[in-house]
Amino acid sequence: MSGSLRIIRHPAPAAVDPATHELILTAIQQKRLLRFAYKNKPRIVEPHDYGIQKGVVRLFTYQIAGTSSSPLPNWRLFDVLGISTPELLDQTFAGSRAAPAQKHQKWDVLFARVDHS
Protein backbone atom coordinates (compact mmCIF):
# COMPACT_ATOMS: atom_id res chain seq x y z
CA MET A 1 0.00 0.00 0.00
CA SER A 2 2.50 2.59 -1.04
CA GLY A 3 1.42 6.05 0.02
CA SER A 4 -2.29 5.34 0.48
CA LEU A 5 -4.20 5.84 3.69
CA ARG A 6 -6.10 2.84 4.97
CA ILE A 7 -9.38 3.64 6.70
CA ILE A 8 -10.67 0.97 9.07
CA ARG A 9 -14.41 1.18 9.60
CA HIS A 10 -15.53 -0.16 12.96
CA PRO A 11 -19.03 -1.64 13.06
CA ALA A 12 -21.63 0.37 14.95
CA PRO A 13 -21.61 -0.32 18.70
CA ALA A 14 -24.64 -2.09 20.17
CA ALA A 15 -27.72 0.17 20.40
CA VAL A 16 -26.21 2.84 18.09
CA ASP A 17 -28.06 3.27 14.81
CA PRO A 18 -25.68 2.10 12.05
CA ALA A 19 -26.66 5.07 9.85
CA THR A 20 -25.78 7.53 12.65
CA HIS A 21 -22.49 5.69 13.23
CA GLU A 22 -21.55 5.95 9.54
CA LEU A 23 -22.63 9.60 9.41
CA ILE A 24 -20.34 10.50 12.33
CA LEU A 25 -17.41 8.59 10.83
CA THR A 26 -17.93 10.33 7.48
CA ALA A 27 -18.20 13.76 9.11
CA ILE A 28 -14.90 13.26 10.94
CA GLN A 29 -13.10 11.82 7.91
CA GLN A 30 -14.32 14.62 5.60
CA LYS A 31 -14.17 17.37 8.26
CA ARG A 32 -17.79 18.33 7.72
CA LEU A 33 -20.16 19.94 10.19
CA LEU A 34 -22.93 17.93 11.80
CA ARG A 35 -26.38 19.20 12.72
CA PHE A 36 -28.52 17.23 15.18
CA ALA A 37 -30.91 17.54 18.07
CA TYR A 38 -29.75 16.73 21.60
CA LYS A 39 -32.16 16.99 24.52
CA ASN A 40 -34.60 18.49 22.00
CA LYS A 41 -32.23 21.37 21.25
CA PRO A 42 -30.61 22.06 17.86
CA ARG A 43 -26.83 21.77 17.70
CA ILE A 44 -24.26 22.42 14.95
CA VAL A 45 -20.85 20.98 15.70
CA GLU A 46 -17.38 20.22 14.42
CA PRO A 47 -16.99 16.53 15.32
CA HIS A 48 -13.51 15.81 16.69
CA ASP A 49 -13.42 12.48 18.57
CA TYR A 50 -15.86 9.58 18.46
CA GLY A 51 -15.53 6.58 20.74
CA ILE A 52 -16.43 4.81 23.97
CA GLN A 53 -15.75 6.23 27.44
CA LYS A 54 -16.56 4.11 30.48
CA GLY A 55 -18.94 2.00 28.39
CA VAL A 56 -20.80 4.99 26.87
CA VAL A 57 -20.60 5.86 23.16
CA ARG A 58 -19.74 9.57 22.95
CA LEU A 59 -18.95 12.30 20.46
CA PHE A 60 -16.51 15.07 21.46
CA THR A 61 -17.22 18.22 19.48
CA TYR A 62 -16.63 21.91 19.15
CA GLN A 63 -20.18 23.29 19.10
CA ILE A 64 -20.38 26.42 16.95
CA ALA A 65 -24.13 27.10 16.73
CA GLY A 66 -27.52 26.05 18.01
CA THR A 67 -28.60 25.94 21.63
CA SER A 68 -26.37 25.24 24.62
CA SER A 69 -26.41 25.66 28.38
CA SER A 70 -22.96 27.30 28.12
CA PRO A 71 -21.68 30.11 25.86
CA LEU A 72 -20.89 29.21 22.26
CA PRO A 73 -18.65 28.32 20.59
CA ASN A 74 -17.47 25.77 23.11
CA TRP A 75 -16.27 22.19 23.55
CA ARG A 76 -19.12 19.74 24.18
CA LEU A 77 -19.35 16.01 24.82
CA PHE A 78 -22.52 14.24 23.67
CA ASP A 79 -23.85 10.76 24.42
CA VAL A 80 -24.52 9.39 20.94
CA LEU A 81 -27.69 7.58 22.07
CA GLY A 82 -29.15 11.03 22.90
CA ILE A 83 -28.54 12.40 19.39
CA SER A 84 -31.54 12.52 17.06
CA THR A 85 -32.06 13.63 13.46
CA PRO A 86 -28.33 13.81 12.61
CA GLU A 87 -27.50 15.51 9.33
CA LEU A 88 -24.18 15.86 7.51
CA LEU A 89 -23.74 19.44 6.31
CA ASP A 90 -21.83 20.56 3.23
CA GLN A 91 -19.80 23.08 5.24
CA THR A 92 -16.32 21.89 6.22
CA PHE A 93 -13.93 22.94 9.00
CA ALA A 94 -10.15 23.18 9.09
CA GLY A 95 -9.48 20.15 11.30
CA SER A 96 -8.27 19.63 14.82
CA ARG A 97 -8.39 22.52 17.28
CA ALA A 98 -6.20 22.95 20.33
CA ALA A 99 -8.36 21.92 23.27
CA PRO A 100 -7.53 23.19 26.76
CA ALA A 101 -5.82 20.53 28.89
CA GLN A 102 -8.91 19.99 31.05
CA LYS A 103 -10.95 19.22 27.91
CA HIS A 104 -8.77 16.35 26.65
CA GLN A 105 -10.71 13.11 26.56
CA LYS A 106 -9.57 9.63 27.55
CA TRP A 107 -11.15 6.87 25.47
CA ASP A 108 -11.60 3.15 26.11
CA VAL A 109 -12.10 2.75 22.33
CA LEU A 110 -11.58 5.51 19.78
CA PHE A 111 -13.41 4.97 16.48
CA ALA A 112 -12.27 8.19 14.80
CA ARG A 113 -10.37 11.41 15.44
CA VAL A 114 -10.20 14.42 13.14
CA ASP A 115 -6.73 15.09 11.78
CA HIS A 116 -4.73 18.32 11.87
CA SER A 117 -4.60 19.22 8.19
N, C-alpha and C positions, 0 to 999 in steps of 0.2 A: 504494500500500500504506500507507494512512494508519494509523499507530500499531501495525501488526502486525509481529511479529518473523518474519523469514524464516530458516528453518533449511535449510542446504545439507548434504545427505547425500553424503559422499564414498564412492565404491565401496570395497569391501574391498581392501586391498593384496594383491599376489600372495602366495600361500602362507597367508594368514590366512583362517580359516574365516569366510564371510560372516555366519553366525549369531552368532559371537563378536564380530565387528566391530559388528554392529547392537546387540548386548547392551551393549557398552561405550558406544556412542554414547547409547543410551537411558538408561543409568545416570548418565552425566554430565549429560545434559539434564534428567532428573527428580531429580537429586541423591539417588540411591538407592545403598545399599550393594551391593557385589559380594562373592560368595563363590566361591572357586575353589581348585584345587590348583596349586601351583607347586613343582617339584622334590619331588613327592610329599608336600608338606606343606600342610595346610589354611590358608587365608588369608581374612580378612574385611577389606575395604578401603573407604575413601572414594575413588572415582576422581576425580582432579583434571585431569590432562592426558593426552591420547592423541595420539600422532603418530609421526613417524619421526625418529630421531637417527642420523646417520652410517650411513644405510641399514638400520637395524634398527627394526622396529615396536615401540614401547614404551608402557607405561602407567605414569604417575607417580601414586602413591597415598599416602594416609595410612593405614597399616595399623593397625587398632584391635584385632584379635583373631586368633587362630590361632597358628601356629608361625612363629618368626623366629629368625635367628641373632643379632639385636640386640634390646635391650629394646623392649617395646611400651607404648603406641602410638609409632609412628615413621614417618617418610617412607621410602618404598620405591619403587624403580624396577624394573619387571618387563618382560622380553622377552615380548611377546604370544604368540609361537610356543611358549613354555614353559608357558603357561596351559592347564590342562585342567579339564573339568567346570565351566565358569563358570555362575553362577546369579545372577539379579537378585533381590535381597531386597526385601521390602516396606518395611523401615526406611529412612528418609531421613536426610540430614545437612544442616546449615545452609548449606553452600556453601563457598566458598574459605576456606582458612586462610592465615595469614601463615607462609610458609616462611622459614627462615633463609637468608641470602644465599648460602651455599655450597650450598644445596639447589635453587636456581633452575635450571631446565632450559632449554637452548637446543635448538630444534627446527628440522630442515630443513623439515618439513611438520607442521603442527598440525591434526589432524582436529577436536578438540574440547577445550574448557577449561571447567571448572565456573565459574559466575558467582558474584558476591559476595552476592547476596540470599538 
